Amino acid sequence: MSKRNINIEATSTASEELDNNTSKQYFLLKSEPSDYSISDLERDREEEWDGIRNYQARNYLRTMKVGDRAFFYHSKASTPALTGIVGICRIAREAQPDMTALDPNSEYYDVKCTQQECKWDSVLVEHEQTFPVVLSLKEIKEIASKEPEGVIARLALLKQSRLSVVPLDLEQWNEVIRLINDKAASESKAPKEDEIEFSSKRSKK
């Protein structure tokens, strides 16, 4: 992902569409907002999600299909309140060799990679929604602490915290949306609870 100037405040109030695709998968993608933020993606509309250099995270990229959805997560933001889930993006193209691994001028260059054999992949993502509030990592951890057997406590975000790409199941996805709705409503920042709709069927695993 290219480094650009940023605005890390989430301001859009766009509604989320009902999702009835039973084969859809869900993920969470992390990006430092000083490198590439949800505002950058909203401006650019789509971006190559490259530079992944962890095998497990890469394997998750390889499972992604066009139409799958992912939460956009700001990591290491300027303040803890801004570190968290800030929006949604959609997978627009499946994994292909990550060209930054072949570029000697890229910080993600891998001398062991060739055109014929590149061990790193990237996907293309497109902006879908910027949330009007940030569901912070601190809030997520507090919920997990209060409900250690609950849906949020099972998030790979917490259990595989060093990975920049992690999967979610449909129950976890909908619970995060519910928390976003509740926070937006409590802060009187639309959308109201019924304006972000939930995926209604479980995906096949």
C-alpha positions in Angstrom: 0.0 0.0 0.0 1.3 3.4 -0.9 2.1 6.0 1.7 -0.1 9.1 1.5 -1.3 12.0 3.6 -4.2 10.9 5.8 -7.3 12.0 7.7 -8.1 9.3 10.3 -11.4 10.6 11.4 -14.3 8.4 10.2 -17.1 10.6 9.0 -19.3 8.8 6.4 -22.8 7.6 7.3 -23.3 5.2 4.4 -25.5 2.3 5.1 -24.4 -1.3 4.7 -26.4 -3.6 2.4 -28.1 -6.8 3.4 -25.8 -9.7 2.7 -27.5 -13.0 1.7 -24.5 -14.7 0.0 -24.1 -17.9 2.0 -20.6 -18.5 0.6 -19.2 -15.1 1.6 -16.2 -14.9 3.9 -15.2 -12.2 6.4 -11.9 -10.8 7.4 -10.1 -8.0 9.2 -7.3 -6.0 7.5 -4.9 -3.9 9.5 -3.2 -0.8 8.3 -1.3 1.9 10.1 -3.2 5.2 9.3 0.1 7.0 8.9 0.8 4.6 5.9 -2.7 4.1 4.5 -6.0 5.0 6.2 -9.7 4.3 5.6 -9.9 7.9 4.3 -7.2 7.2 1.7 -9.2 4.1 0.6 -12.4 6.1 0.4 -10.6 8.7 -1.7 -8.9 6.2 -4.0 -11.9 3.8 -4.1 -9.6 0.8 -4.5 -6.1 -0.2 -3.5 -3.7 -3.1 -3.8 -3.3 -4.8 -0.4 0.3 -5.7 -0.7 3.4 -5.9 1.5 2.2 -8.8 3.6 5.3 -10.7 4.8 3.8 -13.2 7.2 3.0 -16.7 5.9 -0.2 -17.1 7.9 -1.5 -13.7 6.9 -0.6 -14.5 3.3 -2.5 -17.8 3.5 -5.6 -15.9 4.6 -5.2 -13.6 1.6 -5.0 -16.6 -0.7 -8.4 -17.8 0.6 -10.2 -14.5 -0.3 -12.8 -14.5 -3.1 -14.3 -11.6 -5.0 -17.1 -10.2 -2.9 -15.8 -11.2 0.4 -15.8 -8.4 3.0 -13.3 -7.1 5.5 -13.2 -4.7 8.4 -10.6 -2.0 7.9 -8.6 -1.6 11.1 -6.4 1.3 12.0 -3.4 0.0 14.0 -0.9 2.2 15.9 -3.1 5.3 15.4 -2.1 8.6 17.0 -4.2 7.9 20.1 -5.6 4.6 21.6 -9.2 5.9 20.9 -8.5 5.9 17.2 -6.8 2.4 17.1 -9.6 0.1 16.1 -12.2 -0.9 13.5 -13.1 2.1 11.2 -14.9 0.8 8.2 -15.5 -2.0 5.6 -13.8 -2.9 2.4 -14.7 -5.5 -0.2 -12.4 -7.9 -2.1 -12.4 -6.8 -5.7 -9.7 -9.2 -7.0 -8.4 -12.5 -5.7 -4.8 -13.1 -4.7 -2.0 -12.8 -7.3 1.8 -12.4 -6.9 2.8 -9.3 -5.0 4.7 -7.1 -7.4 6.4 -5.2 -4.5 8.3 -8.4 -3.7 10.0 -8.1 -7.1 10.7 -4.4 -7.0 14.2 -3.6 -5.7 13.1 -0.1 -4.9 10.2 -1.3 -2.6 10.6 -1.6 1.1 8.8 -5.0 0.7 11.4 -6.3 -1.8 12.3 -10.0 -1.4 15.5 -11.0 -3.1 14.4 -14.6 -3.1 11.3 -14.0 -5.2 11.3 -14.2 -9.0 8.7 -13.7 -11.7 8.4 -17.5 -12.0 8.2 -18.1 -8.2 6.9 -15.4 -6.0 6.0 -16.6 -2.5 4.0 -13.4 -1.5 0.6 -12.4 -2.7 -1.7 -9.4 -2.7 -5.4 -8.7 -3.3 -7.3 -5.7 -4.6 -9.7 -4.1 -2.1 -12.4 -1.5 -2.7 -13.9 0.9 -0.3 -17.4 0.0 0.9 -18.1 2.1 4.0 -16.5 4.4 6.5 -18.0 4.2 10.0 -19.1 7.3 11.8 -17.3 6.1 14.9 -14.2 4.0 15.8 -14.7 0.7 17.6 -11.5 0.9 19.5 -9.2 -2.0 20.5 -9.6 -0.9 24.1 -13.4 -1.3 23.9 -13.0 -4.6 22.2 -10.7 -5.9 24.9 -13.0 -4.6 27.6 -16.0 -6.5 26.1 -13.8 -9.6 25.8 -12.8 -9.3 29.5 -16.3 -9.0 30.7 -17.5 -11.9 28.5 -14.5 -14.3 28.2 -16.7 -17.0 26.5 -18.5 -14.5 24.3 -18.3 -13.8 20.6 -15.9 -10.9 20.8 -13.5 -12.8 23.0 -13.1 -15.3 20.2 -11.9 -12.7 17.7 -8.7 -13.6 16.0 -7.8 -10.0 16.4 -7.2 -10.8 20.0 -5.9 -14.3 19.7 -3.6 -13.7 16.8 -2.8 -10.1 17.5 0.4 -9.9 15.6 -1.2 -10.8 12.3 -2.3 -8.0 9.9 -4.9 -10.2 8.2 -7.3 -12.4 10.2 -10.6 -14.1 9.5 -14.0 -13.7 11.3 -17.1 -15.8 11.2 -20.5 -14.4 10.5 -21.5 -14.3 14.1 -18.5 -12.2 15.0 -19.0 -10.0 12.0 -22.6 -9.2 13.0 -21.6 -8.7 16.6 -19.1 -6.1 15.6 -21.7 -4.3 13.4 -24.1 -4.3 16.4 -21.4 -2.7 18.6 -20.7 -0.1 15.9 -24.5 0.7 15.8 -24.8 1.0 19.5 -21.8 3.3 19.8 -23.0 5.5 16.9 -26.5 5.7 18.4 -25.1 6.5 21.9 -23.0 9.3 20.4 -25.9 10.6 18.3 -24.0 10.1 15.2 -26.1 8.4 12.5 -26.6 5.7 11.3 -29.2 4.5 13.8 -29.3 0.8 14.8 -31.5 -0.3 11.8 -29.4 1.6 9.2 -26.6 -0.9 9.1 -28.1 -4.2 8.4 -26.8 -7.6 9.3 -25.8 -10.5 7.1 -28.8 -12.9 7.5 -27.3 -16.3 6.7 -24.3 -18.2 7.9 -21.4 -18.6 5.5 -20.2 -22.1 4.7 -17.0 -23.1 6.4 
